[in-house]
């Protein structure tokens, strides 16, 4: 007899991050009060992730993409598998997180209580500072088009303890109703990295769905170090993606704001160009601006 479809498929995307993924899977396996199946999508890892994951979790549902498809491409492979299994909800969960045992049940309960809501996100803390907030929901209608997380860097003293409608739930922990995927489709893959989760939220909102922040769902995120004054090549590439994709997002969803976004980025690029230690940052910013204006999409350098 075939098994009934799970209520939730949790998708954990791995790319050369096996240690974090193992910790995340262990955490997700302790979730309670909801029927859930964990799917790890390996995005073409080269760090011996696959044999290590299979040795650690012999019964793990593991999907191999065979290449680095980016955040959206890798998660979309998992979303297709989850839909094929008949899941009612899909939970996108960063591999560098650990979760409270009730985190998923709180998200599911919130969406079931609000049929007008299609996406729900968690209260997310810094893993290195377990009582300090990284995100309590977010907004992107800022003066210069940045995607901002509420409460970031502040100690949690209950200031974000009420469920609220927000502009976006970060892809670090994002529960989506199956009907949303049926309506708007999966994540857009032309961003490759950064802004694809914000874009997905905006597309859902444009289709009439509300986005929920659920404070009873708690997640801890191993946030990477911020870019220093003398960045490495990886940091510069991330900066180029962020600027390009911020422009692409606003040109797509809020075209009237795009000129202001471009002007703000350009003014900061010029400021960096005039500072000898930061000249490479300025050049990278100008390249990202040109990418956005020229509508260049997908993986940079591919």
Phi, psi and omega in degrees: 000132181288148180281147176293153180295146178290152176296321184227140163249122177267121182256121178243116183268126180245132170216101179054040180223048191300317182300313178296319182296320178299315179297321180294315180298317178302317179296315182293332179288346178267003178299148183230165169070018175205142179283120190217139173238131184267131175237120172263123176258119177266123188264052177074040181297150177237014186252024180072022182299315189299308178296327179292318179295319180293323178291322182286321183228083185301334182260013184290137173281111187235126180244127180256124176276334180085356180200161176280102182266007183080175182300311184291314182298317179294314179294325179296325175300319177292321179298317178299319179294319180295318178296319178298332179277346179090022182296144177280327180225154173236130179249114174273121185228122178301144181288343180263038177236160163232156190231150170293149185297339179258009187298315183287318180301322179295319179295315180297315180299321180297317180289325178292330178281342183234086181297344178276352182260137182248342184224142176224141180233162187266168163276121189243132181248160168289131178296324181283343178225082194298346177252012181251131186284140169255324177201133171235054187084167185216173176217152178236358178275055177268163186305324183243020169080016178283150171270116186247136174267130179292139173079002187303129177082003181255149178289138180281109177239024177094006184289344178234045185266002179254138174298140182214155167281135181229172180281327175205152170252128184296146178293356174299323176207100188223113176263128183236137177287141181305321182297330177295314179297322178294330184276311188250353181085186184278191178294147176283129185269357183281353174278328185068305174209136181081134175079349180293327178288321177296318177301316181298317177299316181295320178295321178295317179297320179297333178274003174102005180270144174270154178247128184251141167258127186240099187291339179284352175264110186247133183224145177244129190242130177276081185288135179288164178294146179286162183293132180273184184286337177237083189285157173275179183298321180297319179297319180294322177296318177299319178298317180297316177300314185299315181291313179303312187287330175297320178292314179301318181299311183287328174296328181279313189258329183219069188300333180292338180271344187302317180301320179294319178300315181294315181300316181297315179296319180295317181297323178288325177299317179297319179300318178291324179298328181280353178252114187307314181297334186253016185299322181294327176298315180299317179296320179295319179297318178297322178295318177296321177297315179298320177302314182293317180295321181275003175064035177282134187231171175082197183286129180289129180088000181273000000 
